[in-house]
Amino acid sequence: MSKPSQVDQIAERVERLLVRYEELRRTNALLTEQVATLTHERDSLRSRLHAARARVDALIQRLPESSTTSSQ
C-alpha cells in the first residue's frame, strides 16, 4: 500500500472538517432552540412571580393593622 499523497491527505482532512462543521452546525441549532425555549419559560415564570407578588401585596394591604398597644 502506497503512502497517500499530500493532496489526498488534505482532501481527507477537508472532508473530516466538513463533517465536523455539520455536526457543530446542528448542535448550535439545537442549543439555539433550547435557549429560546428556556428564555420563554423564564419570562413566563418571571411574569407569574410578579403577579403572585402583586396578589400577596394586595392581601397584605387588606389585613387590619395590628395594635401593639392593645395587647399590653
trRosetta pair geometry for C-beta under 8 A, 3 or more apart (Angstrom, degrees):
i j d omega theta_ij theta_ji phi_ij phi_ji
4 8 4.0 -119 -178 93 103 130
4 9 5.4 131 111 -56 118 80
4 12 7.3 10 162 -12 161 138
5 8 4.7 98 54 6 74 102
5 9 7.1 -136 98 -4 40 87
6 9 5.6 -52 -148 36 34 114
6 10 6.4 34 153 -18 66 105
7 10 5.7 -53 -148 38 31 110
7 11 6.2 33 152 -21 65 107
8 11 5.6 -52 -143 37 31 113
8 12 6.3 33 155 -20 64 105
9 12 5.8 -53 -148 36 29 111
9 13 6.4 28 153 -17 63 107
10 13 5.7 -56 -148 38 31 111
10 14 6.2 34 153 -21 66 105
11 14 5.7 -52 -147 35 30 113
11 15 6.5 34 152 -21 63 104
12 15 5.7 -52 -151 34 31 114
12 16 6.6 31 152 -17 64 104
13 16 5.7 -53 -149 37 34 111
13 17 6.3 35 152 -19 66 106
14 17 5.6 -54 -147 38 32 113
14 18 6.4 35 153 -22 65 104
15 18 5.7 -52 -148 34 31 112
15 19 6.6 31 153 -18 63 103
16 19 5.7 -53 -150 35 33 111
16 20 6.3 32 152 -17 65 107
17 20 5.6 -55 -145 40 32 112
17 21 6.1 40 152 -26 65 104
18 21 5.4 -48 -145 32 31 116
18 22 6.6 31 155 -17 63 102
19 22 5.9 -55 -153 35 31 110
19 23 6.5 32 149 -19 64 105
20 23 5.6 -53 -149 36 34 114
20 24 6.3 31 154 -16 67 107
21 24 5.9 -58 -148 40 29 108
21 25 6.2 33 152 -24 65 107
22 25 5.5 -50 -143 34 31 115
22 26 6.4 30 157 -16 64 104
23 26 6.0 -57 -151 37 29 107
23 27 6.3 27 152 -17 64 109
24 27 5.5 -53 -143 39 33 113
24 28 6.1 37 155 -23 65 106
25 28 5.7 -53 -147 35 27 113
25 29 6.6 30 152 -20 62 104
26 29 5.7 -52 -150 33 33 112
26 30 6.5 31 153 -16 64 105
27 30 5.8 -56 -151 38 32 111
27 31 6.2 29 153 -16 66 108
28 31 5.7 -56 -144 40 31 110
28 32 6.2 35 155 -23 65 106
29 32 5.7 -52 -146 34 29 113
29 33 6.5 31 153 -19 62 105
30 33 5.7 -55 -152 36 31 112
30 34 6.4 32 151 -19 65 105
31 34 5.5 -51 -146 36 35 113
31 35 6.3 39 153 -22 66 102
32 35 5.7 -50 -148 33 31 113
32 36 6.6 32 152 -19 63 104
33 36 5.7 -54 -151 35 32 112
33 37 6.4 31 152 -18 65 106
34 37 5.6 -54 -147 38 33 112
34 38 6.1 27 157 -14 67 109
35 38 5.9 -57 -142 42 28 107
35 39 6.0 33 156 -23 64 108
36 39 5.7 -54 -145 35 27 113
36 40 6.5 29 155 -18 62 105
37 40 5.9 -57 -153 35 29 110
37 41 6.4 27 151 -17 65 107
38 41 5.4 -52 -144 39 35 113
38 42 6.1 39 154 -22 67 104
39 42 5.7 -51 -145 35 30 112
39 43 6.4 29 155 -17 63 106
40 43 5.8 -56 -148 37 29 110
40 44 6.3 30 153 -20 64 107
41 44 5.7 -56 -148 37 30 113
41 45 6.3 28 155 -16 66 107
42 45 5.8 -57 -147 39 30 109
42 46 6.2 32 154 -22 65 107
43 46 5.6 -52 -144 35 31 114
43 47 6.4 34 154 -20 63 104
44 47 5.7 -54 -151 34 30 112
44 48 6.5 29 152 -16 64 106
45 48 5.6 -53 -146 38 33 111
45 49 6.2 39 152 -23 65 104
46 49 5.6 -52 -149 33 31 115
46 50 6.6 31 153 -18 63 103
47 50 5.8 -53 -150 35 31 110
47 51 6.5 30 152 -17 64 106
48 51 5.6 -55 -148 38 33 112
48 52 6.2 33 153 -20 66 106
49 52 5.7 -55 -146 37 30 110
49 53 6.3 32 154 -20 65 105
50 53 5.7 -52 -147 35 31 112
50 54 6.4 33 153 -21 64 104
51 54 5.7 -53 -150 34 32 112
51 55 6.5 32 151 -18 64 104
52 55 5.7 -53 -150 36 34 111
52 56 6.3 33 153 -18 66 105
53 56 5.7 -54 -146 38 32 111
53 57 6.2 34 154 -20 66 106
54 57 5.7 -52 -146 37 30 112
54 58 6.4 33 153 -20 63 105
55 58 5.7 -54 -148 35 31 112
55 59 6.4 31 153 -18 65 104
56 59 5.7 -53 -149 36 32 111
56 60 6.3 35 152 -21 65 105
57 60 5.6 -52 -147 34 32 113
57 61 6.5 36 152 -22 63 103
58 61 5.7 -52 -152 32 32 114
58 62 6.7 30 151 -19 63 106
59 62 5.7 -58 -153 35 35 111
59 63 7.0 48 148 -36 64 94
60 63 5.7 -39 -159 9 38 117
67 70 4.0 49 105 7 125 113
67 71 7.1 156 97 -15 76 83
68 71 6.4 -59 -159 31 37 108
68 72 7.3 34 151 -23 64 108
69 72 6.0 -58 -157 27 41 113
